[in-house]
Amino acid sequence: MTVLVINSGSSSIKYQLVDPSSGESIAVGLVERIGESTSHLEHEYDGETYELHERIADHGEGLRLVIDMFNEHGPNLEEAGVQAVGHRVVQGGKYFDKAVIIDDDVQARIEELAPLAPLHNPANLKGIEVARELFDVPNVAVFDTAFFQALPRESATYALDREVAEKYQIRRYGAHGTSHMFVSQKVSELEGRDDLKQIVMHLGNGASVSAVKEGKAVDTSMGLTPLEGLMMGTRTGDIDPAAVFHLARVGGMSIDEIDTLFNKKSGLKGLAGDNDMRAVNQLAADGDDNALEALEVYVHRLLHYIGAYSAVMGGLDVLTFTAGVGENDNLTRAAVIKRLEPFGIKLDEEKNAQRSKEPRVISTEDSTVKVMIVPTNEELSIAQQAVALL
């Protein structure tokens, strides 16, 4: 039994063929630059990589070429026993707190929620529409917001006029929920406890942090959109909303220009000139003051949320790093834990420096809080949720 997991972007399709029982990624691929003069398809299976360079007009053509790759280079999808196609969908609004089989009504809801995730839901829909035509198996939607749909109302509610908030569905929805759920459940499994107070830090180009108490999310840093919260690769994270009014009135900037500034030209890129943490660390090592300041702001934001969420939960048992930066950047982890030493949280520097794809503890035996690295696997989570639903 396998599941084909699709993550459809505005000009790309990421896919994996996953065995949800073993956790194995059997085949993986990417279609990128869809609609441009030259597109690229890369398919990896059984240690081999197969590539195609030609114009791919749209997502329909892209998915058809993906099927051709499976037929030509393997594995054959029929022989692989594909039971479902699982789709990552960013915004599920107030409607979806778990995975659902996609029918016309579900598809219409995802389209209705597009204004809350204009960069993501329309792209997710393209993959759904094509997959429903091409595959004679159930299509399942797994929502980034589902894990946070049942946040306590004191966490989910903005102090905005109630009628306006209800009319325009303005609340804190969160994002990266599939990753936060997968990682927090893995920690509980490894610790053999379901009563843990956890903080999960998903640190990649997009970054978010969650507070998970007894298996349920009680707070998260992203809000109405993925812009709120931590400083990220290109996003501001938390910023005074009046900055929008100021830039419009004094700077003469349009809403679209401010949107682009906040989402694509800020964060590490805005402060240090690069959104790749490896490049920023190198700049800082070379003495670049802008990069040094960017890293200080980055760590400060993390500490801000760790302190707040520890208070919200009334304590902390496990602090977990995940995603690209969280799993691979020992410098960021060390900078954060160093500042937490007054609270008895201690880092084992040797363990922190080791590279591994396995979950592991990086704190000392006498640390008051266990510090872990747990690699996230959103594709596996999507596949497992799809199979459980079926």
LINJOZI-V854306 format. One record per helix or strand of 2 or more residues. SS is the DSSP state (@ for helix, = for strand). FROM is the first residue (numbers start at 1). LEN is the number of residues. If there is no record, write none. Layout:
SS:FROM:LEN
SS:FROM:LEN
This chain:
=:2:7
=:13:6
=:25:8
=:39:7
=:48:7
@:59:15
=:82:8
=:100:2
@:104:13
@:121:14
=:138:6
@:146:3
@:153:4
@:162:6
@:177:15
=:197:7
=:207:7
=:216:5
@:242:8
@:255:10
@:267:6
@:277:9
@:289:25
=:318:5
@:323:6
@:330:10
@:341:3
@:349:5
=:360:2
=:370:4
@:378:12
